[in-house]
Amino acid sequence: MSFAIITDTSANLPTPLLSENDIAVVPFTYFIDGVEMRCLDTEAFDGDAFYDAIRGGTRVSTSMVNMQAYLDAFRAALERGEDVLYVGMSSGISGSYDCSTAAAAQLRAEFPERELYTLDTYGASLGEGFLVTMAADLRREGRTAAETFALLEDRREAMCQVFTVDDLMYLRRTGRLSNAAALIGTMLNIKPLLKGNQIGQIVSFDKVRGRRHSVEAIADNYDRLVENPGEQVVGIAQAGCREDAEYLARLLRRVNPPRDILTVQYEPVTGSHVGPGALALFFFGSRDFRARKHL
């Protein structure tokens, strides 16, 4: 039996890809000058203008998604007679996932004949999005919601998320940085290397001098950690730094070229936390990378 796949805007997947794979999205919201906004179409999002505005002093804020948004999205699928698999943003950086589990608990009581699963990806952007597309592939193969959930739960351990930022101010200001060692990141042109740890928190694991060297360090980590690169699509997310993203893509193709590279602009909610100049790489690789603490 087929099932509904639901994610959120943090998955950062291109709108056509969502449509082609019949994936529903719970929209996250952000605020500019107190005005609530949503990015419902990544193709129409002018990321360059958005990140230029932040560089110019525009303050963007976000808020946790309320439980009703999850209730509405899940109930719509359940009422159609479908089981539901929700693939969500890391609980390590947002309380929204907890709202999804509360909504699921309520709806399981209302629809005891249906199955409803919520997966904490321990990721954001394409670290979440690639697990969403994997769910769609498994559904096409005829897997059930339960089988897909179990396979994704195992696969998330191999999702490597490595990134750098131009200014740690944004992560500090919004409380998304989990280890104080990264606070020196903006001093003396030192750039932090960040990752998602084993519970989906953002932590610093290394630092290098200079922006170009930070991009090269991301590629070096990829070469060291990636597994079966020729069989996978890897992801790059950039926040108003296209040239750096293009440089990173060239580096990835040197030694261990992937099957393909999907490059996206950070959507505004996650992007407001990492800030202009954030550059991230997502790929499947070594399972112990999340737990390493080699600062």
Secondary structure, DSSP 8 states (H G I E B T S, - for coil): --EEEEEEGGG---HHHHHHTTEEEE--EEEETTEEEE---TTT--HHHHHHHHHTT--EEE----HHHHHHHHHHHHHTT-EEEEEE--TTT-SHHHHHHHHHHHHHHH-TTS-EEEEE-S--THHHHHHHHHHHHHHHTT--HHHHHHHHHHHGGGEEEEEE-S-THHHHHTT-B--GGGGGGGGGGEEEEEEE-TTS-EEEEEEEESHHHHHHHHHHHHHHHBSSGGG-EEEEEESS-HHHHHHHHHHHHHHS--SEEEEEE--HHHHHHH-TT-EEEEEEB-TTTTT----
